[in-house]
């Protein structure tokens, strides 16, 4: 009789011992933290301008117009966040998934 838990444990140990697994974890973590810092930095910078220099954001885009500079900047921050999310998904689906599949194949 084959002990399924024992073979799963052994496979997990082989995966953890694989240098590619460490590379995958480090690369994915570094990218995730970098993108998180970029998004949070952008939001906090915007909030800092809102709190300490709101007159910059109250400036109209064109004379006699209701739209102020703050609206397109806020929209750009949201779009920037979406683009970074899309970039992470692209990287995860291309590089990270391929590396993960290679690690799983080597652990058999």
Buried (B, 14 or more C-beta within 10 A) or exposed (E): EEEEEEEEEEEEEBBEEBEEBEEBEEBBEEBEEEBEEEBEEBBEEBEEBEEEEEEEBEEEEEEEEEEBEBEEEBEEBEEBBEEBEEEBEEBBEEBBEEBBEBBEEEBE
